[in-house]
Amino acid sequence: MALEDVSFKQIVINAGVLESLVHLLDPDSPYSLKSREVALSAIEFFYFSSTTSMNILMATAFLDWVLFFLRNGEISIQESAVKAVTHLCKISEEYKKSMGKAGFMPELVRSLEAKSSLVRETAAEALCSLISIQSNRKAFIQDDHNVNQVMRLLDPNEEKSATTKCFLSILMSLTDSNSGRRKIMASGYICRLEKLADSGIVDAKKIIKKLSVHQYGASGQ
């Protein structure tokens, strides 16, 4: 069955339907929301499967349209867009870099407060993945709003949620730099981290420890 799936995907790719599918995503094209959702799902299914097909896809306006719908789309297509972003993050480090440069991180931060819980949770997962790239992490830290928003949305009452785990992973990465630690401390929401640490959450304890050690070291110099 797996071989049949691969063969079917290759037949579709060889048929050259990508241009038509990407055109369906163009916000200026006269297609329905449902048509765009189907096109996005089809692209993810057929073209995320191999390096060759992905190279073809990334040479199109695909990322531009995904970013557009993440920013401006209705809930259903926002969900499809953020799932595609998360899928891309799992495929290649280069795609993470590309999305960082294309401006996805500010939109993902904004999506952390989306009406859809799926969008919120998946945006947190995507951010966590993008932050693993040093250049993305540096850009993320440079915008005060990004760090402040993650700290503000950190909920001590949701200590076991997937979103909280993603936030803590993001913050752990940020503590590797002086500027990251400073912005965490300056956020005004350090008490949220402390509550999680007091509840026995290991990552929160590690973050607090790193902040304390470096703060002590700086004051002792």
N, C-alpha and C positions, 0 to 999 in steps of 0.2 A: 504493500500500500504506500509506503514511504517513497519507493522508486516511482510509482505512478504519480504521486504528488509532485515530485521533482520534475518529471517529464511534462506534466500538465503546466506547471509554472513556466517552464522553458518555452513551451509552445506559445503561451500568452506573451511572454517577453519578446520572443522572436517575431510575433505578429506586429510589434511596433505600436502598441496601444498606449504607451506611456504619455506621449504628447497629448492625446485626447483626455486622459485621466487628469493630468496636471492642469489642462485647460478648464476642466470642470471645477477645479479649486479656485480659479481666478475670480476674485470678488467682483470684477467688472463683467463677468460672463452671466448670461441670463438663466442660470440654472437654480433649481430649488435647493433648499437646505439639505433635504434627504439625498439628493443627487451628489452633493458635495461630501456628505458623510460616507456614502457608498464608495465614492472615488477614493477617499482617504483610506478607507479600510482595504480596498482593492490594492492600492499602492503598497500599503504595509504588508499585505499578504504575499503579493507577487514579487515585489522588488527589494524587500528587506532580506531576501534569502541567500544572496550571494554577493561577493565583492564586485563582480563585473556589473551586475544589475544596479548595485548601490552607486557605483561610480557614474553610471548613466543618469541615475535619479538626481544625484547631488549636483549635476551640471545644469539642472533645470531650476525653475523658480520655486521648487517644492518647499524649501525651508522658509522662503518669504511668505508663502501662503499659510503654512502651519503657524508661523509667528503671528500673522494677521488674525487668524481665527482664535488663537490663544488670547489675543488682546481684545478682539471685537466681536467674536462669535457668540451665538446663543449657547446655552448650557450643553446641549447634546453634542455640538461640534467642538466645543471647548474640551469636552471629555475625550473625544476622538483625537484631538490635537495633542493634548498632554500625554495621552497614552503612546502616541507615535514618538513624542520626544523621549519618553522613558525607554522605549524600545531602541531608539537610535543610540542612546547612552550605553546600552548593553552591547552594541555591535563593535564600536571602535572608539579609541581615544581621540582620533582625528575628528570624528563627528562631534565629540564633546567640545573640542577646541573651536570648531566651526560655529557651533551654537552659542558658545560663549562670546565669540567675536560678533555674531549676528544680533546680539541683544536679547537673548532668551532669558537671561537671569533676572532682570528687572520685572519681566512679565510673569515669570514663575513666582517671584516674591509677591507680586500683586495677587496672583492666583491662590496664594495661601489663605486668602479670605473670601474665596469664591463661594457662591451659594451651594454649589454641588460638593458634597463630601468627597466624592471620587476625584474631582478636580483638585481639591485641597490636599488630599493624601498623596495623589500621584505627582503633584507639583513639588511636594516636599521630597519625595523619592528622587525626582529628576534633579532638583537642586543639590541634593546630597551627592549625586553622581557627578554633576558638573563641577562641584567644588573640589573634587579629587584632582583636577588639573590645576597646576600651580598658577598659570596665567589667569585662569578663571577665578581662582581664589583671590588673587591680588586685586582683580577688577571688582570682585564682590565686596571686599573690605573697603575699597576706596569710596564706596557710596555708603554714607552713614546710615541711610534709611534701611539698607539691607540687613545689617547686623542688628539694628534696633528692632526691626520687625520680627526677626526670628526670636529674639529674646522676649519680646512682648507677647508673642503667640505661644511661648513655651508654657504649658499648663501643668502645674504640679498635681492636679487632680486626674490627669490622663497619663500617669507615669508609665503605663504599659502599652500605650498606643503606638502604632507604627510611625505616626507622625512625630511623636515625641522622640522616638529613637532616631529618626532622621535628623531632627533639630539638634539633638545632642551630638550626633556624628558630625554635623556641619560645624558646630561650635568647637568640638575637639580639634578639627582641622584648623580652625581659625586661631587656636591658642599656640600654634607653631610659630606665629609671627608676633613681633612686638606690637604692631599696629592692630592686629586682630585682638590681642589681649586687651589693649587699651580701649578699644571700642566696645568690647563686651563689658568691661568695668564701667564705662561711661554711659551705658545704655539706660541705667536707672531701673533695670529689671533683674539685677543680680540675685535678689531675694528669691526669685523663681527657681534659679539654679540651686540655691542653698536649700530650699524646701525639698527638692528632688534628692539632693545629696543626703539630707537628714532622713529621707524615706528609704535610704539604702540603695539608691540607683547608682550602680558602679560608675557609669560614664560621667554622671554629674559629679560624683566625688573626685574623679580624675581631673575634670575640668577645674573644679574649685581648687584642687591641690596645685595645679599648674599655674593658675592665676595667683595664688597665695605665694608660691615659691618665687615667682618672678617679681611680684610686687615687693616682697621682702628684700630680694636681691637689689632691686632698683633703689629702695629707700636706704639700703645699707651702703650704697656707693658714695 
